[in-house]
Amino acid sequence: MNPLHRSRQQQVLVLGGGLMGLAVAHGLARHGWSVHLLRRSRRDAAGFAAAGMLAPHAEGLSGPLLALAQRSLRMIPTWVGAIEEDSGLPCGWLPCGTVAPFTSQAQRQAFPTAALGHPLERAALEAEAPGISPAFTCGLLFPQDSQLDSRRQLMAALERACRRRGVHFAEGVTVERLCQEEDGGGRQRLVGIALRNRDGEKQRLPCGQAVLCCGAWSQQLIPQVSVTPIKGQMFSVQAPRQALRRVLFGPGTYLVPRQDGLVVVGATSEQVGFTPGLTPMGQSRLEQGLRQLLPEAARWPPMERWYGFRPCTRDQQPVLGPGPLAGLVMATGHHRNGVLLAAVTAELTRIALDTDPAGRHNASWAAPFFHSFRWNRFSPAPAQASLRQA
Ligand SMILES: Cc1cc2nc3c(=O)[nH]c(=O)nc-3n(C[C@H](O)[C@H](O)[C@H](O)COP(=O)(O)OP(=O)(O)OC[C@H]3O[C@@H](n4cnc5c(N)ncnc54)[C@H](O)[C@@H]3O)c2cc1C
């Protein structure tokens, strides 16, 4: 629906103001929506922890997730342009490509996206990733992959772009419950949000349309969709500028070189619930990974250490489009690819909100994605299934 044809400005609440909340809010505000964004805390957002790789090919994605990611990747230049235009700030987009190194030809041939990369033999691999460990005999170059500086630039640019586009921010607000009623046709519909404000007071906001963007905490509001936190620890080192020009995506460890020479080293993947903090074991595993991938990088001075929680569903793929309540749209579960998928998620969310009650919208490309990433695609949880069998 063209916003100019709307009889009055439509209102929507965005629940959560991390990467997805900001991307969705910005996209909607640019299309004439009146957007209120509620967030509990700015700093706990995984968007501030992400390495920012836009690397569906080095990640070896496949099936509908690869198609979704490739679509998002194609949208990045325009999406970044809009954020930079609205905010006046850079997002740190670098079309630098990624290099995936392998210890054998067989390993390379078996890589899911091998056909989409340029094969590199040892000399070419060394030229693309100077100083790479001799253990790696060949590689794949994916020039189509890139990166965004999510932690230092993209998040701040998105926040400012949202404010300048008139998004209203309610900070320190915890959404506690989604209020629902039967809509007369046997379906439950969203009618309000129960929340606790920054002073600890409980309130209820009437609301007919909302987008769920609560990241790793999403299941607290929608218990029927399993989203669990996967903790990731990281650190950065300061390299000489241009020491590394491409993202180096090794087995278990990756290096993401920013334009100013900072190199982000990631990342652990831990199932420890919301246990906060860095651990000696996590950090030493990263340091070991760095030494094994690029031995000389172990001499570069360490700069910063941090962690965040990835929102992970049972199939490690996002949940997008219409939710379990009429009026609720889902934008969660992006796990390790949220930065990569933010552009397409913002667009799909806008299309879902512009869909009429009969399910019609004017973007035929979106329908297969709404199907592949629907909230109710999961079979019963294994524990429940085995209980039933027993
Ligand atoms: C270590 C690490 C490295 C990563 N690297 C990459 C990468 O290289 N490339 C890539 O594409 N992706 C990467 N990711 C993944 C990416 O960061 C996430 O997929 C993405 O940030 C998820 O965005 P989100 O908005 O869903 O969640 P978040 O950014 O975590 O935001 C959720 C927000 O919701 C708020 N919230 C939660 N519950 C409530 C509530 N009840 N009421 C109000 N507010 C609430 C939180 O306070 C938070 O601000 C990485 C993640 C981590 C942790």
The ligand as an ORCA input file, in Angstrom:
! r2SCAN-3c Opt
* xyz 0 1
  C      29.087    -12.137     19.475
  C      28.114    -11.935     18.340
  C      28.605    -11.801     17.045
  C      27.695    -11.625     15.987
  N      28.201    -11.436     14.719
  C      27.334    -11.254     13.691
  C      27.831    -11.049     12.375
  O      29.037    -11.010     12.141
  N      26.929    -10.887     11.361
  C      25.595    -10.907     11.587
  O      24.832    -10.770     10.625
  N      25.092    -11.083     12.830
  C      25.929    -11.252     13.887
  N      25.441    -11.447     15.150
  C      23.997    -11.591     15.331
  C      23.257    -10.268     15.495
  O      23.940     -9.426     16.370
  C      21.851    -10.579     16.031
  O      21.213    -11.534     15.215
  C      21.003     -9.321     16.059
  O      21.646     -8.284     16.757
  C      19.660     -9.601     16.690
  O      18.960     -8.395     16.722
  P      17.664     -8.247     17.623
  O      17.179     -6.864     17.485
  O      16.747     -9.380     17.360
  O      18.210     -8.467     19.125
  P      19.041     -7.465     19.993
  O      19.960     -6.649     19.137
  O      19.639     -8.267     21.086
  O      17.948     -6.482     20.608
  C      16.916     -6.914     21.460
  C      16.428     -5.695     22.226
  O      15.159     -5.993     22.811
  C      15.128     -5.468     24.114
  N      14.160     -6.242     24.896
  C      14.192     -7.574     25.164
  N      13.109     -7.941     25.865
  C      12.374     -6.823     26.024
  C      11.125     -6.551     26.672
  N      10.425     -7.524     27.267
  N      10.652     -5.288     26.662
  C      11.358     -4.291     26.049
  N      12.539     -4.483     25.421
  C      13.031     -5.735     25.411
  C      16.551     -5.633     24.620
  O      16.790     -4.728     25.704
  C      17.354     -5.287     23.378
  O      17.614     -3.899     23.316
  C      26.308    -11.588     16.234
  C      25.841    -11.686     17.543
  C      26.733    -11.863     18.590
  C      26.211    -11.949     20.000
*
